[in-house]
Amino acid sequence: MFESTFQQRVTYSSSSYYCYESTVNPPESDARTETLIDFPNQESSKGDTMVSRLAEPAKNVRRAIENLLALQRENDGKYTVEDLLRQMRSADQETVVRAVKHVYAVSKNDGSIATKEMIDELLRVTRSGDPELVRNAVGALSHISDHPNGRMFLFRSEGLAEIIRMLGSEDEAVVRYALTTLHRLLQHIESTRPMARQLGATPALTRLLEGWRMPKMLSMAADAVHILIFDDVNERNRFALDCDGARRLIRLLTTHEDQPKVVMTAVRCVRVLCAGQDASHLKHLLIEKDALFVLYTNLKKAEEARTRITILACLRNLSDAVSNEQDHAVIVIALLDIIKESERAIGGRGHLQGYSEEEVMFAAGVLSNLTCNNVNNKATVYEANGIGTLVDVLRLRPDKADEMVTEPALCTLRHSTARHGNSSAAQRAFARVDGWEVVVKQLETLRPPVVKAALGVVRNAAIPRENRISLVESRMVYPLLSVTMEILTSAAAELRMDVGATSDDGVSMWEIAEASGGALHQLAAHETVAGYLIEDAALLPVIKELLENPETVAADEVMQRELLGVLYQMSKTEEGCARIEGIELGGALQRALRSPHPSVVTYAAGVMKNLERGGASQRRFNDDGTVYGTGNWHRGVGGVSEYQSMGSELGDGYEPELFGARHAHNDALHGGDNYGLDRIDHSFRMPHNNSDWFDTDL
């Protein structure tokens, strides 16, 4: 019998024998005699020639020598693969145990022992039920899986099911060996992945994410799960929902914050769960389990840039599903701190230190998502001096190559200067930190995603009267108007050829035109800007073309409202009225007066009333300003304006002389005088959750 504990050392001899040296006692003499069986001569004595009879002694000597060599190998611990296979198939249990231990020892250092026959025999032994045999056999398979040939033989031997079954063993060593083997197969042989899914590897691995004491094994189990769910949507749902994997991952991140490898692999799994357009239900599930704040905690503790980048990327995927009512102030402030640190590094030393550009990119992306339709997070950006921080980000990155940072930074600015209690203050803060010059540089890149976001910032920032005045006085208004009209003209040309035209980045030219119109509308409230637009011979034909486009007339309230707003500002002077009359916009204005959208009707009526006062129109108006024949469409029951009853759904930035009742109502509600739209879109109703819509340029 073998001792329960032994020491062993393995070498490989030049004569192709495996050497096993140990303190184990040699087998008893009766066991040795079994290996010295003299094979009987199979040749018939009949007809033997003299030569054959003379050769018989030599044959006997040869057989005796072979048997002696076999005995010597057994006593010295030297075996060929064939010897080991023969012993593993022996009826004697001690011989089998000794042989499996030999294989375990040899497999540590030499993968050439990995033959199909050996792997088949090891898999057979794992089903023996003997704990020691199973442990050594699985250990040998684990060693064999470390070699390419061994992995391939193991895969072809159909041993995957047995490996997965052993993940449920009560012996921790067996589970450790089985997990290591499975992880290597999944990592290196892609064909094993669908088979492993079918054989139930995901549930078996998920169970290992709890109760395991060794961080190395936890990270290996999480990484194996990541491989299985990475490119299979059904397996993600199975893991997160059926196996309760989402909860287990969050718990893992909560209990192992000081284990970077565990955190890294767990976060990668979370990132996969919240990736893709069909992942909204999994995002909500993770958010319900406080995933955002758990990730934030791990972000604060992460020391390696690689780990921080992975966490930030995960936060970006997850953050577009946050509720509008949730407050993420601590996360917003932490993200702004990352951006501030990068600015100091760039501004002071010319290169980033502390935080990489990739970290800044992801931080800006998360901020953009968290501030989209979330009044609490928008207010936090302003209160934490985030407007200046974001403008500095843009100032330091004026080129196209910086788009991955500048586009989400512009979106955050656009969100934070609209629709919250401090939006007017945020708009003024933008002007105080010289934001106009920065935004012009971004528009000049002519990159559609950047342009769309920047135009939204221009629209919101131009709402306060003092901002328009300072812009005109700074002379930055002229390059701003020039590039904005260039963008509008270019978008109109694209739409002329294809009404559904999009950029290579997927940004709709229709949205670019809407955003351009919105920016010009607010800027034109200054008489100098309005005069500049009147003098531009190309602008009015473009506006007419867009207003008469069937798509605009049919459904697009935003396009009509913003372009009619530009006309309204231009028609306040006699010269403007004359130019507008000169392009014969009567048909488009008449159609706008019949629009189902109150804001469109209001602007059309305002334009026509200005034209009438300029002596160029005979359209009749009621004394109260409504168009004759349309009825008092803007008056609600009990004298309450329809706009007043709509609350803040339409946003602000509308002319008080046209929307006075609603304007006063919003002042009372929000404590501000003007509010910019959060985005240029086709619907102003606030969704319950951001996942119902998202910025298309993100």
ABEGO torsion letter per residue (X at the ends): XBBABBBBBBBBBAAGBBBBBBABBBBBAAAAAAAABBBBBABBABGBBAAAAAAAAAAAAAAAAAAAAAAAAAAAGBBBAAAAAAAAABABAAAAAAAAAAAAAAAAABAAABBAAAAAAAAAAAAAGBAAAAAAAAAAAAAAAABAAAAAAAAAAGAAAAAAAAAABABAAAAAAAAAAAAAAAAABAAAAAAAAAAGAAAAAAAAABGBABAAAAAAAAAAAAAAAAABAAAAAAAAAAAGAAAAAAAAAAAAAABAAAAAAAAAAAAAAABEAAAAAAAAAAAAAGAAAAAAAAAAABABAAAAAAAAAAAAAAAAABBAABBAAAAAAAAAAAAAAAAAAAAAAGBBBGBBAAAAAAAAAAAAAAABGBAAAAAAAAAAGAAAAAAAAAAABABAAAAAAAAAAAAAAAAAABGBAAAAAAAAAAAAAGAAAAAAAAAAAGBAAAAAAAAAAAAAAAABAAAAAAAAAAGAAAAAAAAAAAAAAAAAAAAAABAABBBAAGBBAAAAAAAAAAAAAAAAABAAAAAAAAABAAAAAAAAAAAABAAAAAABAAAAAAAAAAAAAAAABAAAAAAAAAAGAAAAAAAAAABABAAAAAAAAAAAAAAAAAGABABBBBAAGBBBGAEBAABBBGGBBAAAAAEAAAEBGBBAAAAAAAAAAAAAAAGBABBBBABBBABABBBABAAABBBAAX
